Structures are given as structure tokens and as C-alpha cells.
Amino acid sequence: MATDWLGSIVSINCGESLGVYQGRVSAVDQVSQTISLTRPFHNGVKCLVPEVTFRAGDITELKILEIPGPGDSRQCGDLQQAEMSIPGVGCQVGPSQNGTGKVLKKPISSSAPQNIPRRTDMKNQDIIISPQQQCSKSYMDRHVETLSQSKGFRRRHNSWSSSSRHPNQVTPKKSGLKNGQMKNKDDECFGDDIDEIPDTDFDFEGNLALFDKAAVFEEIETYERRSGTRSRGTPSEKPARYRHDENILESEPIVYRRIVVPQNANKEFCTDSGLVVPSVSYELHKKLLSVAEKHGLTLERRLEMTGVCASQMALSLLGGPNRLNPKNVHQRPTVALLCGPHVKGAQGISCGRHLSNHDVHVILFLPNFVKMLESITNELNLFSKTQGQQVSSVKDLPDTPVDLVINCLDCHENAFLRDQPWYKAVVDWANQNRAPVLSIDPPINELEQGIDAKWSLALGLPLPLGERAGRLYLCDIGIPQKVFQEVGINYHSPFGCKFVIPLHST
């Protein structure tokens, strides 16, 4: 009975320690409970010994891959590598109690093992194999080692490219699907003939020397001249076009002194862009406003423009969009507006009206007088229509610090106001309050300024203010350029896209 299995190709699984062996059955000993395989393969690699013997206790699973038919003379013949890797669909044999193989299941279908053609026949045909027929990693490494030792195969790192490939070298066929199965990756990787691989590197310098640059450039220039296109190195006849984000070269040097006054300026300032803004005397500034009023820039227009610019600066000092938004209703800023009974006070009232329209809590201080200027009366009438609060006594001013104090108490002409009790009381309150101060159009004489300012706002052109005026800003009140020329000032607007700009001392 045991001799019936001689010549069969079997696969013996000996567990994780010994692995899987494949070979042709050469002997079965029922007494010693052993089975021998000739020309064995261990885990897909051919063994160095011609025959191995297994005990029944070491075998965990035995599969019959091929059963020799009647008259088959191949008992212990050569075993191809491809035959060892083909799994058989058929009998599964396990060890019995007495050690002999016992058939657990009859073969459903028996078919002869497929003969895989040799490598020389693989170039022009596709081979259909199952995933179990692929070579293991150890077999691939040994195959590469055999090639490198026999044919002098060398691997060159990053030395082969599409341009340096030998003209007679055949590119391996790309892996694809045929009949629903993948092509053999071993043939795809090692299918080319080893003798066709060149032994020398590609000569880049020699091939580059064959390229005549001068002849090619001359041919290009000749084609451009005949076709009417622009030649190399010649400028275009069309004007250059620039995108909105490209720099345009200046055709002329920048002139930073664009404002020239008839008299030597006592003090000069400069803007952030470097433009020089000279100061003017109070007499020239007064004459400038008088000529502008004669040409239609009335006092009402000037008050409105001053109020808008001053309110914009105050809103920025209060925090701008970070402070004044609907989500910060509980942080409504408070501004104390100190005004005197003159035109400067009317400018402050106009500023307070715009601030109140922007949801700022404005407290307006204005002393009681029997007769007020018409400009003040008109501004007070408009301010009363807002939510602002008007007081005439220092006692009604807040005891706690406010966010900003706007000073419009001082005047260029009426110096006697400094001796009034209400003036001294308001100055004391402002100095004791720790809020920053913004002065609108302060006077030149520092002795007339009872309150030290952190910022000062000049109108049109700056006056030669001292250090007590703080940081100086300049606002545009809408005086036309020809009005400046009429008073002898060569004027070019330094404001650019803004109505309020900072000035720096030179």
C-alpha cells in the first residue's frame, strides 16, 4: 500500500520551526514511520542535500500535488522549480495513528502540473499563474546573486535614464492584467537578456559636444526675421504693460519738498512717506483761511470738515473697530469735550456731534454766556438732537477717568479767558483726570495752553507748536490748491489717500 505513493509530488508542512518542504516521494517506511523526498525544496528554495527524511511526529500537514499515472516512469526524476511552486488541487493527507498517510478527501479533479516555459521563452508570451506561484523573497535574492556572479551584473544608482539608455536595449513590458490575472513579476524584472546591458556609462559630454548651439540660434533668428516676429535681444515696439502688483520704475527722481512757503519756516515736519511739510506763522494761516472763505469755503464748511476729521482721529484713538462694534456695547467709550465760547469751541462741538452719532458717550462742557457766537449757537442746536450730554459746571463732569479728553478751551486771540474761574476749574479737572488729551488747533504760545496734550490736530498747514502740544497730526479741511498759490504758498497735497496724517519733527 505504501509503494502506491512512490513518485508522487507532495508538500509537507512541519510547522513554524521546520517550515514547508516539497519534493517527490522516494521512500515510505511503515516500520520506522518515516517518509523520504528526493530533490527537496525548503520554503521555495532548493535544498543542498539530494534527499530528506521526515518522521511522522514532525509532520503537521501533508498535501499531494501530483499522483503519477499508470506507466509513468518518473519515480525520482528531476524536479523543476516551477513544479515545486504549483499547488495541487486534490488530496489532503494527514498523519494517522500508525504514522502512514491516510487519505482524508478524495481528489475532486486531477490535472497535470503546468510546465512553465523557460526564461528564453517568456519574452514574447504572457504566463498565467496564481499568486501562490510567485517566488519568495529569499528565492529572488538568491536569483539576483546568481546573476551578478555569473554575468557580472552591476547596479548603477541613478546612472540610467531615458536619454542614456542603450538603443538596442528592450524596455520591459509594463505590468498589466490579462485574463484577470497578473503577469509574472519575476519575468517583468529579469526578463531582458543580461548580455544586452552595456558595460560602459553614457557619455554625456561627448553627446553634448555634438550639439551646435550657434547654428541652432542662428536658425531661430533667421526664422524670426522672416516671420516678422521680434528678434532675440531687440526691444519690443509695443509699450510695456504692467500688472497691478508690479513695480513701475520711476522716470524722474522723487521730490520730497513739494510745499514752499514765502517766509522761512521756523519749524519743519515730515510725513511717513518722507514729504517735507513746513510750518507757517499764525498771521499767514489766518490769511489763508480768510482767502479760502472769500472763494466759498465758508466757516460752516470749515467747521464741518474739521469736525469730521477730528472725530475720525478720536475714533481711532478710542480703539477703532476693535472697540466700536455691536458686540462691545457694554464697553461704550466716554469722551469729555471741553469747549470755550469761540470758533475753536464751535469746532469741538461739531466733533462731539459726529462722535455721538457713532455711539460714543459725549459729555460737552460749555460755560454759560449771555451772548454766544452764531456758529456756536448753530452747532449747539445740532448737538442737542443727539444723545450727547451738555453741562456748564465743573461739578457735573465725571469723577472717574474718561477714555479721552478733547481740549478746545484755548484760543489764539482771547487770552483773557485764562483768567476766568471756570477756565481754571476745568483745567484743574483735566489735569487731575488721568485720561489722554487731544487738542484741536492749539495756540502757538505754550503759556496759553493750560492742559498738556498727548496729541494735537492742526488744520491745513501746521503752526510751529512746542513740545506741550504732544504728537502732531495734520488734517485736510478742503482748501483748494490755487488758494494756497494766491497767498504765496507753492502747495502740493501731502495727504495722499487720507484726510488725517501724522507729522514728525525733522
Disulfide bonds with the S-S distance in Angstrom:
none
